[in-house]
Each structure stands twice: as structure tokens, then as C-alpha cells.
Amino acid sequence: MTEPPELWATRIKPERAPRVVREEDGGWWFVDGIRTNSFQGGVQSGKRFERPDQLGHAGRFADVRPGSYLPAEHIKDNEADGIYGSAL
């Protein structure tokens, strides 16, 4: 599951809201001014088994599979993998 970059922008006071800062190596979440994590999990789907040489420490939201943030796409990804039930 991956939160879209603008998710918190309208739900929390701007000075406290988690936000994404685009840096050279990818997009990073900042919370209370502290850099936390990137989108690496959402862009590495399947690579850890089939292409471990392509794993990285950062990623960009534009490269995240839609199934990690759109429910209908998540179901399609699950079905493609032979998964017919999941819980988030």
C-alpha cells in the first residue's frame, strides 16, 4: 500500500502534514521536517525475486504500480498473481 503524495496536504495543518520532497534520487516523505522513506517498495514489485540487481533505496511515485494505491488495480494485480483475497 502506498499513499499518494498529496494525501495529507488537505487533511492536516500544513506545518505538520507529511509531504513528499523530490530529490535527485527519488521522492522522499518528510514528517515534521525529518526525511523518512521513499517509494522504493512500490517500484520494486517482483524485482526482489526476479531481478535483485535492480533493487534500490529510493523511488519516485510516478513509477509506483497503480495497484498499490487504487483498489480496482490492486484487485487486478492480486488476480494476476493468483491471489483471490487480501487484507490491508
GUTI-560476 format. One record per residue: residue number from 0; x, y, z of N, C-alpha, C, O in turn; residue in one letter. Coordinates in Angstrom, 3 decimals, padded with zeros to 6 digits, m for minus. Each point is the difference from the previous one (the first is absolute). Layout:
BEGIN
<pt resi="NUM" n_east="X" n_north="Y" n_up="Z" ca_east="X" ca_north="Y" ca_up="Z" c_east="X" c_north="Y" c_up="Z" o_east="X" o_north="Y" o_up="Z" resn="a"/>
...
//
This chain:
BEGIN
<pt resi="0" n_east="000.843" n_north="m001.168" n_up="000.000" ca_east="m000.843" ca_north="001.168" ca_up="000.000" c_east="000.887" c_north="001.229" c_up="000.000" o_east="000.930" o_north="000.099" o_up="000.800" resn="m"/>
<pt resi="1" n_east="m001.210" n_north="000.831" n_up="m001.686" ca_east="000.789" ca_north="001.225" ca_up="m000.107" c_east="m000.931" c_north="001.206" c_up="000.013" o_east="m000.973" o_north="000.050" o_up="m000.753" resn="t"/>
<pt resi="2" n_east="001.273" n_north="000.914" n_up="001.605" ca_east="m000.813" ca_north="001.206" ca_up="000.061" c_east="000.407" c_north="000.939" c_up="m001.139" o_east="001.193" o_north="000.206" o_up="m000.225" resn="e"/>
<pt resi="3" n_east="m002.159" n_north="000.362" n_up="m000.496" ca_east="000.333" ca_north="001.008" ca_up="m001.010" c_east="000.635" c_north="001.220" c_up="000.680" o_east="m000.352" o_north="000.316" o_up="001.137" resn="p"/>
<pt resi="4" n_east="001.271" n_north="000.368" n_up="m001.805" ca_east="000.710" ca_north="001.129" ca_up="000.607" c_east="m000.895" c_north="001.093" c_up="000.569" o_east="000.366" o_north="000.620" o_up="000.999" resn="p"/>
<pt resi="5" n_east="m001.521" n_north="m000.365" n_up="m001.597" ca_east="m000.852" ca_north="001.093" ca_up="000.466" c_east="m001.011" c_north="m000.420" c_up="001.064" o_east="m000.820" o_north="000.817" o_up="000.418" resn="e"/>
<pt resi="6" n_east="000.861" n_north="m002.062" n_up="000.025" ca_east="m001.006" ca_north="m000.525" ca_up="000.927" c_east="m000.215" c_north="000.883" c_up="001.229" o_east="m001.144" o_north="000.292" o_up="000.349" resn="l"/>
<pt resi="7" n_east="002.199" n_north="000.131" n_up="000.302" ca_east="m000.134" ca_north="000.707" ca_up="001.269" c_east="m000.132" c_north="001.507" c_up="m000.161" o_east="m000.354" o_north="000.683" o_up="000.961" resn="w"/>
<pt resi="8" n_east="000.624" n_north="m000.145" n_up="m002.134" ca_east="000.055" ca_north="001.447" ca_up="m000.208" c_east="m001.262" c_north="000.739" c_up="000.430" o_east="000.093" o_north="001.138" o_up="000.460" resn="a"/>
<pt resi="9" n_east="m001.254" n_north="m001.740" n_up="m000.593" ca_east="m001.244" ca_north="000.686" ca_up="000.357" c_east="m000.632" c_north="m000.549" c_up="001.271" o_east="m001.116" o_north="000.389" o_up="000.343" resn="t"/>
<pt resi="10" n_east="001.789" n_north="m001.268" n_up="000.354" ca_east="m000.608" ca_north="m000.661" ca_up="001.155" c_east="000.633" c_north="000.368" c_up="001.349" o_east="m000.564" o_north="m000.279" o_up="001.058" resn="r"/>
<pt resi="11" n_east="001.727" n_north="000.901" n_up="m001.114" ca_east="000.738" ca_north="000.341" ca_up="001.223" c_east="000.561" c_north="001.409" c_up="m000.167" o_east="000.188" o_north="000.463" o_up="m001.125" resn="i"/>
<pt resi="12" n_east="000.080" n_north="000.215" n_up="002.231" ca_east="000.640" ca_north="001.312" ca_up="m000.073" c_east="001.271" c_north="m000.120" c_up="m000.844" o_east="000.803" o_north="m000.906" o_up="000.219" resn="k"/>
<pt resi="13" n_east="m000.618" n_north="001.806" n_up="m001.175" ca_east="001.137" ca_north="m000.107" ca_up="m000.924" c_east="001.353" c_north="m000.190" c_up="000.671" o_east="000.834" o_north="m000.753" o_up="m000.503" resn="p"/>
<pt resi="14" n_east="m000.604" n_north="001.413" n_up="001.617" ca_east="001.307" ca_north="m000.123" ca_up="000.656" c_east="000.220" c_north="m001.377" c_up="000.628" o_east="001.138" o_north="m000.359" o_up="000.303" resn="e"/>
<pt resi="15" n_east="m002.203" n_north="m000.417" n_up="m000.104" ca_east="000.120" ca_north="m001.336" ca_up="000.599" c_east="m000.212" c_north="m001.121" c_up="m001.013" o_east="000.337" o_north="m001.151" o_up="000.277" resn="r"/>
<pt resi="16" n_east="m000.884" n_north="001.467" n_up="m001.432" ca_east="m000.373" ca_north="m001.025" ca_up="m000.979" c_east="001.217" c_north="m000.690" c_up="m000.602" o_east="000.960" o_north="000.665" o_up="m000.389" resn="a"/>
<pt resi="17" n_east="m000.992" n_north="m001.998" n_up="000.309" ca_east="001.042" ca_north="m000.694" ca_up="m000.761" c_east="m000.037" c_north="000.513" c_up="m001.439" o_east="m001.078" o_north="000.236" o_up="m000.547" resn="p"/>
<pt resi="18" n_east="002.226" n_north="m000.065" n_up="m000.057" ca_east="000.052" ca_north="000.495" ca_up="m001.369" c_east="001.147" c_north="m000.673" c_up="m000.737" o_east="000.939" o_north="m000.510" o_up="000.610" resn="r"/>
<pt resi="19" n_east="m001.033" n_north="000.519" n_up="m001.921" ca_east="001.037" ca_north="m000.601" ca_up="m000.835" c_east="000.879" c_north="001.108" c_up="m000.565" o_east="m000.482" o_north="000.999" o_up="m000.534" resn="v"/>
<pt resi="20" n_east="001.780" n_north="m001.209" n_up="000.670" ca_east="000.978" ca_north="000.918" ca_up="m000.571" c_east="000.746" c_north="m000.769" c_up="m001.073" o_east="000.546" o_north="m001.074" o_up="000.254" resn="v"/>
<pt resi="21" n_east="m000.529" n_north="001.632" n_up="m001.455" ca_east="000.711" ca_north="m000.656" ca_up="m001.103" c_east="001.475" c_north="000.350" c_up="000.081" o_east="000.383" o_north="001.169" o_up="m000.048" resn="r"/>
<pt resi="22" n_east="000.440" n_north="m002.210" n_up="000.172" ca_east="001.441" ca_north="000.173" ca_up="000.029" c_east="000.597" c_north="m000.721" c_up="m001.205" o_east="m000.718" o_north="m000.668" o_up="m000.744" resn="e"/>
<pt resi="23" n_east="001.998" n_north="000.800" n_up="000.554" ca_east="000.658" ca_north="m000.572" ca_up="m001.176" c_east="m000.242" c_north="m001.503" c_up="m000.141" o_east="m000.220" o_north="m000.487" o_up="m001.109" resn="e"/>
<pt resi="24" n_east="000.258" n_north="m000.237" n_up="002.199" ca_east="m000.132" ca_north="m001.462" ca_up="m000.066" c_east="m001.431" c_north="m000.506" c_up="000.105" o_east="m000.229" o_north="m001.198" o_up="m000.169" resn="d"/>
<pt resi="25" n_east="m000.744" n_north="002.063" n_up="000.441" ca_east="m001.388" ca_north="m000.432" ca_up="000.090" c_east="m000.830" c_north="000.950" c_up="000.827" o_east="000.460" o_north="001.069" o_up="000.400" resn="g"/>
<pt resi="26" n_east="m001.703" n_north="m001.476" n_up="m000.145" ca_east="m000.897" ca_north="000.781" ca_up="000.846" c_east="000.055" c_north="m000.542" c_up="001.418" o_east="m000.096" o_north="m001.209" o_up="000.210" resn="g"/>
<pt resi="27" n_east="000.247" n_north="002.084" n_up="000.748" ca_east="000.123" ca_north="m000.405" ca_up="001.403" c_east="m001.092" c_north="000.629" c_up="000.847" o_east="m000.321" o_north="001.178" o_up="m000.158" resn="w"/>
<pt resi="28" n_east="m000.250" n_north="m001.975" n_up="001.062" ca_east="m000.960" ca_north="000.521" ca_up="000.963" c_east="000.754" c_north="000.718" c_up="001.108" o_east="000.982" o_north="m000.515" o_up="000.535" resn="w"/>
<pt resi="29" n_east="m001.457" n_north="001.717" n_up="m000.195" ca_east="000.516" ca_north="000.746" ca_up="001.140" c_east="m001.136" c_north="000.143" c_up="000.995" o_east="m001.115" o_north="000.364" o_up="m000.372" resn="f"/>
<pt resi="30" n_east="001.394" n_north="m000.649" n_up="001.631" ca_east="m000.988" ca_north="000.126" ca_up="001.073" c_east="000.628" c_north="000.866" c_up="001.086" o_east="001.059" o_north="m000.330" o_up="000.534" resn="v"/>
<pt resi="31" n_east="m001.716" n_north="001.434" n_up="m000.213" ca_east="000.550" ca_north="000.970" ca_up="000.964" c_east="001.427" c_north="000.391" c_up="m000.356" o_east="000.842" o_north="000.157" o_up="000.884" resn="d"/>
<pt resi="32" n_east="m000.565" n_north="000.000" n_up="m002.179" ca_east="001.311" ca_north="000.428" ca_up="m000.457" c_east="001.057" c_north="m001.081" c_up="m000.070" o_east="001.153" o_north="000.285" o_up="m000.323" resn="g"/>
<pt resi="33" n_east="m001.524" n_north="m001.526" n_up="000.622" ca_east="000.960" ca_north="m001.108" ca_up="m000.003" c_east="m000.254" c_north="m000.901" c_up="m001.200" o_east="m001.127" o_north="m000.445" o_up="m000.221" resn="i"/>
<pt resi="34" n_east="002.184" n_north="000.174" n_up="m000.563" ca_east="m000.128" ca_north="m000.897" ca_up="m001.151" c_east="m000.178" c_north="m001.431" c_up="000.510" o_east="000.804" o_north="m000.497" o_up="000.789" resn="r"/>
<pt resi="35" n_east="m001.861" n_north="m000.148" n_up="m001.251" ca_east="m000.286" ca_north="m001.348" ca_up="000.497" c_east="000.247" c_north="m001.055" c_up="m001.068" o_east="001.055" o_north="m000.636" o_up="000.014" resn="t"/>
<pt resi="36" n_east="m001.979" n_north="000.426" n_up="m000.933" ca_east="000.181" ca_north="m001.049" ca_up="m001.000" c_east="m000.418" c_north="000.473" c_up="m001.376" o_east="m000.625" o_north="001.049" o_up="m000.156" resn="n"/>
<pt resi="37" n_east="000.982" n_north="m001.845" n_up="m000.835" ca_east="m000.277" ca_north="000.320" ca_up="m001.390" c_east="m001.098" c_north="m000.931" c_up="m000.501" o_east="m000.684" o_north="m000.642" o_up="000.797" resn="s"/>
<pt resi="38" n_east="000.516" n_north="000.567" n_up="m002.095" ca_east="m001.000" ca_north="m000.875" ca_up="m000.615" c_east="000.627" c_north="m001.296" c_up="m000.494" o_east="m000.569" o_north="m000.675" o_up="m000.857" resn="f"/>
<pt resi="39" n_east="001.743" n_north="000.316" n_up="001.392" ca_east="000.715" ca_north="m001.166" ca_up="m000.494" c_east="m000.816" c_north="m001.286" c_up="000.051" o_east="000.115" o_north="m000.831" o_up="m000.901" resn="q"/>
<pt resi="40" n_east="m000.921" n_north="000.650" n_up="001.911" ca_east="m000.804" ca_north="m001.215" ca_up="000.087" c_east="m000.983" c_north="m000.148" c_up="m001.141" o_east="m000.184" o_north="m001.098" o_up="m000.525" resn="g"/>
<pt resi="41" n_east="m000.443" n_north="002.183" n_up="000.141" ca_east="m000.992" ca_north="m000.040" ca_up="m001.062" c_east="000.565" c_north="m000.115" c_up="m001.399" o_east="m000.714" o_north="m000.380" o_up="m000.928" resn="g"/>
<pt resi="42" n_east="001.995" n_north="000.704" n_up="000.761" ca_east="000.593" ca_north="m000.093" ca_up="m001.338" c_east="000.797" c_north="m001.285" c_up="m000.187" o_east="000.486" o_north="m000.264" o_up="m001.099" resn="v"/>
<pt resi="43" n_east="m000.346" n_north="m000.526" n_up="002.136" ca_east="000.820" ca_north="m001.201" ca_up="m000.083" c_east="m000.813" c_north="m001.291" c_up="m000.006" o_east="000.544" o_north="m001.083" o_up="000.213" resn="q"/>
<pt resi="44" n_east="m001.825" n_north="001.200" n_up="m000.453" ca_east="m000.860" ca_north="m001.186" ca_up="m000.016" c_east="000.575" c_north="m001.053" c_up="m000.932" o_east="000.246" o_north="000.265" o_up="m001.176" resn="s"/>
<pt resi="45" n_east="m000.036" n_north="m001.450" n_up="001.705" ca_east="000.497" ca_north="m001.122" ca_up="m000.793" c_east="001.505" c_north="m000.032" c_up="m000.182" o_east="000.550" o_north="m001.073" o_up="m000.250" resn="g"/>
<pt resi="46" n_east="000.131" n_north="002.184" n_up="000.361" ca_east="001.442" ca_north="000.048" ca_up="m000.258" c_east="000.808" c_north="m000.757" c_up="001.046" o_east="001.058" o_north="m000.546" o_up="m000.313" resn="k"/>
<pt resi="47" n_east="m001.540" n_north="000.508" n_up="001.545" ca_east="000.803" ca_north="m000.642" ca_up="001.040" c_east="000.219" c_north="m001.481" c_up="m000.287" o_east="000.956" o_north="m000.594" o_up="000.498" resn="r"/>
<pt resi="48" n_east="m001.827" n_north="000.002" n_up="m001.290" ca_east="000.162" ca_north="m001.403" ca_up="m000.338" c_east="000.613" c_north="m000.182" c_up="m001.386" o_east="000.912" o_north="m000.806" o_up="m000.185" resn="f"/>
<pt resi="49" n_east="m001.420" n_north="001.558" n_up="m000.779" ca_east="000.415" ca_north="m000.204" ca_up="m001.382" c_east="001.203" c_north="000.842" c_up="m000.415" o_east="000.764" o_north="m000.416" o_up="m000.872" resn="e"/>
<pt resi="50" n_east="m000.579" n_north="001.582" n_up="001.472" ca_east="001.083" ca_north="000.904" ca_up="m000.405" c_east="000.578" c_north="000.734" c_up="001.207" o_east="m000.088" o_north="001.226" o_up="000.075" resn="r"/>
<pt resi="51" n_east="000.672" n_north="m001.952" n_up="000.864" ca_east="000.513" ca_north="000.656" ca_up="001.207" c_east="001.083" c_north="001.036" c_up="m000.291" o_east="000.235" o_north="000.887" o_up="000.821" resn="p"/>
<pt resi="52" n_east="000.429" n_north="m000.982" n_up="m001.975" ca_east="001.027" ca_north="000.973" ca_up="m000.354" c_east="m000.582" c_north="001.384" c_up="m000.274" o_east="000.740" o_north="000.982" o_up="m000.039" resn="d"/>
<pt resi="53" n_east="m002.053" n_north="m000.894" n_up="m000.152" ca_east="m000.645" ca_north="001.277" ca_up="m000.285" c_east="m000.628" c_north="000.648" c_up="001.240" o_east="m000.645" o_north="001.042" o_up="m000.112" resn="q"/>
<pt resi="54" n_east="000.826" n_north="m001.641" n_up="001.275" ca_east="m000.555" ca_north="000.585" ca_up="001.213" c_east="000.731" c_north="001.291" c_up="000.333" o_east="001.212" o_north="000.102" o_up="m000.194" resn="l"/>
<pt resi="55" n_east="m001.938" n_north="000.866" n_up="000.686" ca_east="000.595" ca_north="001.273" ca_up="000.364" c_east="m000.525" c_north="000.482" c_up="001.331" o_east="m000.891" o_north="m000.618" o_up="000.583" resn="g"/>
<pt resi="56" n_east="001.432" n_north="001.711" n_up="m000.102" ca_east="m000.416" ca_north="000.535" ca_up="001.301" c_east="m001.007" c_north="001.131" c_up="m000.135" o_east="m000.499" o_north="000.507" o_up="001.005" resn="h"/>
<pt resi="57" n_east="000.191" n_north="m000.103" n_up="m002.240" ca_east="m000.938" ca_north="001.104" ca_up="m000.193" c_east="m000.801" c_north="m000.219" c_up="m001.271" o_east="000.389" o_north="m000.785" o_up="m000.865" resn="a"/>
<pt resi="58" n_east="m001.504" n_north="001.480" n_up="000.760" ca_east="m000.837" ca_north="m000.086" ca_up="m001.187" c_east="m000.864" c_north="001.233" c_up="m000.133" o_east="m000.036" o_north="000.850" o_up="000.890" resn="g"/>
<pt resi="59" n_east="m000.654" n_north="m000.761" n_up="m002.001" ca_east="m000.893" ca_north="001.125" ca_up="m000.269" c_east="m001.445" c_north="m000.509" c_up="m000.063" o_east="m000.254" o_north="m001.108" o_up="m000.471" resn="r"/>
<pt resi="60" n_east="m000.678" n_north="001.921" n_up="000.946" ca_east="m001.402" ca_north="m000.420" ca_up="000.001" c_east="m000.480" c_north="m000.322" c_up="m001.413" o_east="m000.819" o_north="m000.901" o_up="m000.179" resn="f"/>
<pt resi="61" n_east="001.308" n_north="001.612" n_up="m000.812" ca_east="m000.415" ca_north="m000.237" ca_up="m001.388" c_east="000.304" c_north="m001.425" c_up="m000.455" o_east="m000.607" o_north="m000.485" o_up="m000.955" resn="a"/>
<pt resi="62" n_east="001.534" n_north="m000.189" n_up="001.624" ca_east="000.385" ca_north="m001.366" ca_up="m000.367" c_east="m000.680" c_north="m001.072" c_up="000.850" o_east="000.219" o_north="m001.192" o_up="m000.218" resn="d"/>
<pt resi="63" n_east="m001.034" n_north="001.601" n_up="001.173" ca_east="m000.698" ca_north="m000.948" ca_up="000.876" c_east="m001.152" c_north="m000.647" c_up="m000.774" o_east="m000.727" o_north="000.676" o_up="m000.729" resn="v"/>
<pt resi="64" n_east="000.571" n_north="m001.990" n_up="000.896" ca_east="m001.116" ca_north="m000.693" ca_up="m000.647" c_east="m001.319" c_north="000.550" c_up="000.534" o_east="m000.162" o_north="000.128" o_up="001.213" resn="r"/>
<pt resi="65" n_east="m000.787" n_north="000.202" n_up="m002.098" ca_east="m001.299" ca_north="000.531" ca_up="000.442" c_east="m000.722" c_north="m000.926" c_up="000.986" o_east="m000.805" o_north="000.468" o_up="000.805" resn="p"/>
<pt resi="66" n_east="001.080" n_north="m001.754" n_up="m000.860" ca_east="m000.637" ca_north="m000.934" ca_up="000.919" c_east="000.375" c_north="000.218" c_up="001.456" o_east="m000.612" o_north="m000.588" o_up="000.891" resn="g"/>
<pt resi="67" n_east="001.608" n_north="001.427" n_up="m000.640" ca_east="000.355" ca_north="000.257" ca_up="001.394" c_east="m000.780" c_north="001.173" c_up="000.596" o_east="000.087" o_north="000.258" o_up="001.201" resn="s"/>
<pt resi="68" n_east="m000.856" n_north="000.457" n_up="m002.046" ca_east="m000.805" ca_north="001.098" ca_up="000.547" c_east="m001.409" c_north="000.107" c_up="m000.592" o_east="m000.797" o_north="000.807" o_up="000.478" resn="y"/>
<pt resi="69" n_east="000.472" n_north="m001.598" n_up="m001.503" ca_east="m001.355" ca_north="m000.025" ca_up="m000.562" c_east="m000.611" c_north="m001.378" c_up="000.231" o_east="000.512" o_north="m000.995" o_up="m000.514" resn="l"/>
<pt resi="70" n_east="m001.597" n_north="000.922" n_up="001.279" ca_east="m000.586" ca_north="m001.295" ca_up="000.345" c_east="m000.296" c_north="m000.913" c_up="m001.195" o_east="000.306" o_north="m001.191" o_up="000.060" resn="p"/>
<pt resi="71" n_east="m000.884" n_north="001.709" n_up="m001.128" ca_east="m000.342" ca_north="m000.842" ca_up="m001.151" c_east="001.260" c_north="m000.589" c_up="m000.637" o_east="m000.005" o_north="m001.151" o_up="m000.437" resn="a"/>
<pt resi="72" n_east="001.088" n_north="001.939" n_up="000.382" ca_east="001.258" ca_north="m000.489" ca_up="m000.563" c_east="000.657" c_north="m001.011" c_up="000.931" o_east="000.653" o_north="m000.940" o_up="m000.454" resn="e"/>
<pt resi="73" n_east="m000.829" n_north="001.137" n_up="001.761" ca_east="000.535" ca_north="m000.943" ca_up="000.988" c_east="m000.625" c_north="m001.385" c_up="m000.203" o_east="000.688" o_north="m001.020" o_up="000.050" resn="h"/>
<pt resi="74" n_east="m001.982" n_north="001.009" n_up="m000.278" ca_east="m000.698" ca_north="m001.272" ca_up="m000.241" c_east="000.537" c_north="m000.662" c_up="m001.272" o_east="000.219" o_north="m001.212" o_up="m000.017" resn="i"/>
<pt resi="75" n_east="m000.008" n_north="001.987" n_up="m001.043" ca_east="000.543" ca_north="m000.564" ca_up="m001.239" c_east="001.393" c_north="m000.592" c_up="000.218" o_east="000.301" o_north="m001.083" o_up="m000.502" resn="k"/>
<pt resi="76" n_east="000.547" n_north="001.793" n_up="001.250" ca_east="001.341" ca_north="m000.515" ca_up="000.293" c_east="m000.086" c_north="m001.312" c_up="000.783" o_east="000.724" o_north="m000.954" o_up="m000.286" resn="d"/>
<pt resi="77" n_east="m001.620" n_north="000.922" n_up="001.279" ca_east="m000.165" ca_north="m001.223" ca_up="000.779" c_east="m000.449" c_north="m001.156" c_up="m000.891" o_east="000.551" o_north="m001.098" o_up="000.079" resn="n"/>
<pt resi="78" n_east="m001.539" n_north="001.341" n_up="m000.914" ca_east="m000.505" ca_north="m001.057" ca_up="m000.874" c_east="001.089" c_north="m000.489" c_up="m000.953" o_east="000.080" o_north="m001.196" o_up="m000.279" resn="e"/>
<pt resi="79" n_east="000.754" n_north="002.099" n_up="m000.221" ca_east="001.093" ca_north="m000.391" ca_up="m000.905" c_east="000.999" c_north="m000.908" c_up="000.717" o_east="000.665" o_north="m000.820" o_up="m000.632" resn="a"/>
<pt resi="80" n_east="m000.563" n_north="000.972" n_up="001.965" ca_east="000.908" ca_north="m000.820" ca_up="000.787" c_east="m000.702" c_north="m001.237" c_up="000.583" o_east="000.612" o_north="m000.763" o_up="000.748" resn="d"/>
<pt resi="81" n_east="m001.878" n_north="000.565" n_up="m001.083" ca_east="m000.732" ca_north="m001.155" ca_up="000.516" c_east="m000.473" c_north="000.199" c_up="001.436" o_east="m000.267" o_north="m000.975" o_up="000.703" resn="g"/>
<pt resi="82" n_east="000.159" n_north="002.227" n_up="m000.261" ca_east="m000.453" ca_north="000.316" ca_up="001.350" c_east="m001.442" c_north="000.479" c_up="m000.097" o_east="m000.300" o_north="000.934" o_up="m000.742" resn="i"/>
<pt resi="83" n_east="m000.575" n_north="m001.564" n_up="001.479" ca_east="m001.420" ca_north="000.340" ca_up="m000.095" c_east="m000.562" c_north="000.537" c_up="001.300" o_east="m001.213" o_north="m000.022" o_up="000.207" resn="y"/>
<pt resi="84" n_east="002.081" n_north="000.507" n_up="000.673" ca_east="m000.426" ca_north="000.637" ca_up="001.219" c_east="001.198" c_north="000.605" c_up="000.695" o_east="001.070" o_north="m000.608" o_up="000.034" resn="g"/>
<pt resi="85" n_east="m001.234" n_north="001.791" n_up="000.520" ca_east="001.087" ca_north="000.627" ca_up="000.757" c_east="m000.595" c_north="000.993" c_up="000.969" o_east="m001.157" o_north="000.397" o_up="m000.137" resn="s"/>
<pt resi="86" n_east="001.952" n_north="000.009" n_up="001.124" ca_east="m000.435" ca_north="000.978" ca_up="000.986" c_east="001.069" c_north="001.068" c_up="000.101" o_east="001.195" o_north="m000.294" o_up="000.016" resn="a"/>
<pt resi="87" n_east="m001.641" n_north="001.536" n_up="000.053" ca_east="000.944" ca_north="001.115" ca_up="000.147" c_east="m000.194" c_north="000.635" c_up="001.341" o_east="000.693" o_north="000.960" o_up="000.334" resn="l"/>
//
